[in-house]
Amino acid sequence: MMGPQASEHAGKVDDLYMFIFWLTMAFFVLICYLTVTFAWKYKRKKEGVLTIELKHNLALELAWSIIPLILVIGIFFWGFNDYAAASVAPNDALEIHVTGKKWAWTFEYPDGTRSIRSLHVPVNKPVRLILTSEDVLHAFFIPSLRTKTDVIPGRYVDINFTATVSGRHQVFCAEYCGRDHSGMMADLFVDSPAKYAEWLEKGDEELYKMKPADLGKMVWEMKGCNSCHTVDGAKGEGPSFKGLYGRTEKFKDGSTIVVDENYIRESILNPQAKVVAGYEPVMPTFQGLLREIELKGVIAYIKELK
């Protein structure tokens, strides 16, 4: 009825839900039975003959007040206990930052790896997702994990889970957020520890299917390169990428170089090695933060910006 359970928390959610469901069904049947029974037993049998006057029954009144109260209080503490357990992440939980924007989910991992529309986590490993929105209200929902939370602009919220079933699971946006709301989905891949480590090293298969220049543009946007390097020739904190490839650059020490693949690579991995004249040495290194295929993509993108 509830679909597959793919997390430690899912079974607890289903147990409480099914308890409430069958309790509701039991009271529904009981009330229907009593309604029909009393309607038949106390119906008017002859014209002019009224039902005998009935006095209240204190024991019955106490029973139908106290028993439901006990059940409701019990359900409250049952639910609160499960909610509290699911709201506190273990100290060794893997923290992943999630950003929602119209209309996609992006994920950033502790080592700086980023992905769009695909979330990778190790199986049987506690995970803490820290979520925010760049624009409007969204809702992050993974049905098979029984986890869902509103994602609010200008604020961080978090959810915790331990995925127990390897494979692919669907992520939805459960809050109407505009035209392409129904397409705001992502894939959750629950991997073995070895496969997860391999993914961190190599990245999504989609990276290898993209045009190098398109991949480079994505890296320029997602890694924050666009905050310092423009693509229209305007001066920023760093040199513009427009017309950079093949240009002769002059450095603070008076030396010059013709910009080629090796210079671009060195500038990304060791930006303090050669500082262009007129600029401050403020660029951080991306050593260990970019895969080889992403470096090649940035170079291809810069080459296209003639």
N, C-alpha and C positions, 0 to 999 in steps of 0.2 A: 504493500500500500504506500509506503513512504519512499521507496526507491532504495538503492544500495547505500550501505553505511561505509564511509571511507575515512572516518576519523575516530579517535577515542571518544570524543564528545558526542558523536552522532547517536550512539546507542542510548545514552542518557536522555537526549532530547526525545527520541522515539518512545522510550519507556514512559516518560511523563505524558507525552501526547496520547499514547494509547490508553493509559490509565484514565485520563480525562475523557477520552472518547467513549470507552466502555462504561464508565461511571455515568456519563450523560445518557447513553443508550439505556442503562438500567433504570434510571429515573424516568426516562421517557416512557418506557414500557409500563412501569409501575403507575405513573400518572394516568396513562391511557386506560389501563385496566381498572383503576379506581373510578375514573370518570364514567366509563361504560357501566360498571357494576352499580354505582350509586344512582346513576340515571335510571337504570332498570329497576333497582330495588325500591327507590323512593318516588317513582312516577305516580301521578294521580290516577287512581284506579277507577273512581266513580265520579260522576259529575257532582260538584258541590262538596266533595269530601277533600279537605285540605291535609297536607302532610302534618304529622304530629309535631308539636313544638320540641325542638332539640336544644339541650343545654350544652354549654361548652365542656370540653374534656381537658383538664389541666395537663395531664400526663401526655396526651397526644400533642397539645400545643407546644409543650416543652420539647418533645421529641423532634417535631418538624422544624424547630428553631435551632436546637443545640446540635443535632446530628449534621445538618448541612454546614453549620459554623465550624465544627471540628474538621470536616472534610476540606473546606475552603482554606482554613489555617494550615492544615497539613500539606495541601497542594502548594500554598505560598512558600512554606519553608523548604519543601522538596525542590521547587523551581529556583528559589534563591540560592540554595546550597550548590546546585549545578551551575547556576550563572556565576557565582563567586569563584568556583573552581576553574571555570573557563575564562575568567577575566584576568587571572593572574598568571603571567608567563614565568616559566622556570628561568633560573639565572643563566642556563646554558642555551636558551632559545636562540635560534637564528633570526636576526632582525632584517627585514626587507622593507624598504620604503616603497609605497604605492601611491601613484598620482593619477587621479581621474581628470580627464578633460574631454570636451566634446570632440570626437566620440571614441575614446580609446583609453585603455589602462596602460601605464608604463610602470616598470619595476626596476628598482636599483638595489644592488646587493652589497654586502659589506666590503667587497674588494673593488667596488666601483663599477662592476659590470652592470649594464643596463639592457633591458629588453622591452619590446612593445608587444602587447597582446599575448605574451606567453610567460607564465610564472613557473619556475622550476624549484622544487624543494626535495630534500632527501626523505625517504620513507622512514617512519618511526622516529623522526627528529622533531622536537618542539619548535614551532615557528611563531614568531610575532610579526604581524604586519602592521606598519605604521602608515596610516592613510591620510591623505588630504586631497582637496580639489582645487584646480586652478580657475574654475569658472562658476559652475552652478552646483546645486545639490545632486549628488549621485548616491547610489547604494551598492556596495560590494557584496555579492551573493554567490556562494558556492553550495548548491543544493546537496550534493553528496557528502559534504562535510558538515552540513547543518549549521553553517555560519553565515551571518549577514550583519551588516552595519551601515548606517548612513555615513556618507563621506561629505564633509562640510567644508566649504571654502574658508580659508583663513584660520583653520583649526586642525589639530592632529587628533585622530581617534585611532584606536588599535583593536585588533582581534587576534586571538591565539588559537592554535590548533596543532594537533599531531596527526598527520596523514598516515593511515595504516594500510592503504590499498594502492599498490603501484599502478601506474598507467595514466591515462588522460582523463581529466575531469573538467567540466564546463564552468566558466565564471560568467556571471551576468551582471548588468546594471539593473537593479530592481526599483529604481526611482526614475519616473519620466523626466528626461533632461533635454528634450528637443527632437528635432527632425529624425536623426539617426539613432535614437535611443535603443531601438530593437537590435541594432547592429553593434552596440557597445559591449562586445564579448571578449573573452580571453580564454586561453587554454591553461589549465593547471596540470603540469607534468610532475607526477610523484616518481622520483627516480631512486635507484639504488645508490648508496654512497659513492661507489666507483663511477657510475654513470653521471651523477651530479657533478663530481669533480671534473670529469671529462667535458661536460657541458660548460662549466665555468672557464675551462681553458680554450675551448673551440668556439663556443657560442651557438646560437640557433642555426639550423640548417638554412633558414631564410636568408641569412647573411651571405651564404655562398650562391644563392640564386639571384641576388640583386646585381644590377649594373654597378661596377666599382664607383663611378661618380655619384650615383644615387646613394650608395652606402656612405660615401664620404660626406655628402650633404647631411645625411641623417646623423652622423657622428658630430659634425660641425654644430648641429642644433642641440643634440642631446648631451654632449659633453661640455656645453657652455662656451665653445669657441666663438659663437656669434656675439658674445658679450664684449669681446675685445677686437675681433677681426671681422671687418665688414666685407661684403662681396660686391659693393657698388663703387669702390674707389675712395670712399670717405675715410678720413683718418680716425682711428680709434685708439684704444690703449696699446694695440699692436698694429703692425702693418696690415693693410687691406689685402685680401686674397686675390682681388681682381688685378690681373696682369702681373701677378707675382712670379709665376713660373717663367724662367728665361731672362728675368730682369737682373741687372747688376746691383747688388746691395752693398752699401758701405757700412762698416761697423764702427763702434766707438773707438776701437784701437787704430783706426785709419785703414785697415785692410778691406779688401773687397772680394766678392765672389759672385759668380753667375748662379742664380737659383736653379738647382736641379733636384732630382729625387733624393740624393744623399743629404743635401742641405736641409730639405723639408723634414726628412726623417730625424736628423740630428736636432733640429729646432723643436720637435715635438718631445723627444725623449731626453734631451739635455739642453734646454732652452737658454741656459746661462753661458753656454760655450761660445756663442757668437751673438752679441747684442747689437741690434741695428741702431745706427746713429739717430738720435732724436727720440729714442724710446727708453723707458726705464726697464730694468731687469725684473719685471713683476710676474712673468709667466711661470706657473708651476710645472714641474715635470709630469709627464704622462707615462713614465716608465712603469710597466706592470699594469696599467689601466686600459691599454689598448691592445687588442690582438693584432697579429701581423696582417690579417685581411682588412682590418679597420684602418691600419696605417696606409696600406695600399689604396684604400678607398679615398682617404683624405688627399693623398697625392694626386689621384685621378681627378678628384673634384677641383683641386687648385689648377690643374692643367687645363680644365675646361673653361676656367674663368679668365679668358684672354681679354 
